[in-house]
Amino acid sequence: MNQRVVECVPNFSEGRDPAKIRQITDAIASVSAVKLLDVDPGADTNRTVVSFVGDPDSVIEAAFRGIAAAAKLIDMRRHTGSHPRMGACDVCPFVPVEGVTMDDCAEFARRLGERVGKELDVPVYLYEHAASRPARSNLALVRKGEYEGLERKLKDPEWAPDYGPARFNPGFGALITGAREFLVAYNINLNSTDKAHATDIALELREKGRVARRQQRNAYYSSGQELRYAENLFPCGNCDFDGKRLEDTERHCREAHGYSLRDLLGLNDIDAAKGVIGQKVYRAGLFKACKAIGWYVEAYQRVQLSINLTNWRVTSPRDVLEAARSMAMARGLVVTGSEIVGLVPFQALYQSGRAYLEAQGKSACVPVRDVLQAAVFSMGLDDVARFDLEKKVLGLPRLHAGGLMDMRCRDLVDEVSRATPAPGGGSIAALAGSLGAALASMVANLTQGKAASAAAERQLMAAAEQAQRVKDALMLAVDEDTFAFSAYMDARRLPAGTAEEQTQRNAKMQEGLKLAIEVPLRTARLSYEAMEAAEAAMQHGNPNSITDAMVGFTIGAAGVRGGVWNVLINLKDLADAAYIADMRPACARLLAQADELLARATKEGNARLEALLLK
């Protein structure tokens, strides 16, 4: 059965009292099956963002306990802070991670909302994917008026809560819960103490844009004159086009700028169907799925663009950062760095790192940590606080902490030499294959930007990409081979005093044997890919690195043969005849392919080496 994992990211309206924050997070962590990922308090915002993951039932329970604690500890009548908020727990979204859908998360939000409404006597609104009606999808619209306007809002039948009483809870306010994609909370730092500087850029970036102006006196957009719709005059907010009818301007915005004018007006609380004469004209922002404001942060003594990226696949942190850098320069400002609040998905940071390396003319086919570090440096993520990859990046590639690959080389060799059956040939075959892949990547990367042709460049980069993927998988296999053998040995130690125990023991041993076969078989297949990458690197790489590539495919061949041998030795004790019948010819084919590649590449490599020596 597939694992079901959901993330929950409640935002609590308390960022200054460590004792209260600790009580809330302790309540969440009291559900043993959840893992607390991050606690990020902000004194200026007076808000703490908490992130935790687990199975759905446990996460819903933990969320409720955290909200119940906040209801006792936080009095919204005394709350002040620079971030918009409606309640003691302002928002509590559920985010799909693994084995759950967005629809599942919407149902989790409904379950939580119903319970909070009943047991805590708190009004609850649903938003984003869980919204009960389209008008409530946008968080900003649901939260409009904030805590101070909530009592009046609850008297409006249009804003009756989805759960809980339609009456004001002065101590708590209201909860907003829902389901959404992973939201990246991202701040960009400026070398200014003037909030207006940050706001001017933030309004340019965000999807809902800003009031349109013309005749700017300087780079600051706010220096221009506001536009309004009038009879026979419907200006475009993004250029100098003036339509005589709203329909003319709608068509122009769609064709020239790629956005829906009616949708833009709706984001700014204007219903075009009711008429727009006298209403302000709006300029569309640069980025979809982007919300942004400007604020001053006393702790940093500078202003920030506070940005929420509601779908980082549509708009990435790097997208908005580079746009902000250009706008800041035009305004005589400097972006000093940026800050990720809470967590960031691995792929969001990894793709940014790759883009920066490629822009620098460097290979992006390097170790994962190198790519991530390039992103940290390029985005200035250490500007105002230390950026810890282990704590801030969700979904880092899996490692076996404390395993064989964490040993020093000398210690690993000594460990293999001892009179113990593991680590043995399977682990060393995986290590050999990983080293072969590493050499292939090295040769390809050394030639990056210097290949004989564009086609050769593409083949080298494909080889480097393949080699890095294979290298990482084989490094995991070094430990996994030992784990597989240990599982088999553990099964052998099971009691066998009764017939039932013997049956269970034999079944577990057979399961362990199949695992001990599958791991080295994967090692052999991956090692063959390492050989392919090394051959390509030899053919198209720097001639002075030819021997590195030759060592790569030679040691990769050892990984293939070592993996296959470990498969065959374990087949002899397996009882599944059909499995054996499939496995033996598969191993033979793989060995034949590896032998053919090794012979071909060795012959070519020796010829190339001889030609170099004769020069």
Buried (B, 14 or more C-beta within 10 A) or exposed (E): EEEBBBBBBBBBBBBBBEEBBEBBBEBBBEBEEBBBBBBBBBBBBBBBBBBBBBBBBBBBBBBBBBBBBBBBBBBBEEBEBBBBBBBBBBBBBBBBBEBBEBEBBBBBBBBBBBBBBEEBEBBBBBBBBBBBEEEBBBBEBBBBBBBEEBBEBBEEEEBEBBBBBEEBBEBBBBBBBBBBBBBBBBBBBBEBBBBEBBBBBBBBBBBBBBBBBEEEEEBBBBEBEEBBBEEEBBBBBBBEBBBEEBEBBBEBBEEEBEBEBBEBBBBEEBEBEEEBEEBBBBBBBBBBBBBBBBBBBEEBEBBBBBBBBBBBEBBBBBBBBBBBBEBBEEBEBEBBBBBBBBBBBBBBBBBBBBBBBEEEEBBBBBEBEBBBBBBBEBBBBBBBBEBEBEEBBBBBEEEBEEBBBEBEEEEBEEBBEEEEEBBBBBBBBBBBBBBBBBBBBBBBBBBBEEBEEEEBBEBBBBBBBBBBBBBBBBBBBBBBBBBBBBBBBEBEEBEBEEEEEEEBBBEBBBEBBBBBBBBBBBBBBBBBBBBBBBBBBBBBBBEEBBBBBBBBBBBBBBBBBBBBBBBBBBBEEBEEEEBEEEBEEBBEEBBEBBEEBBEEBBEBBEEBBEEEEEE
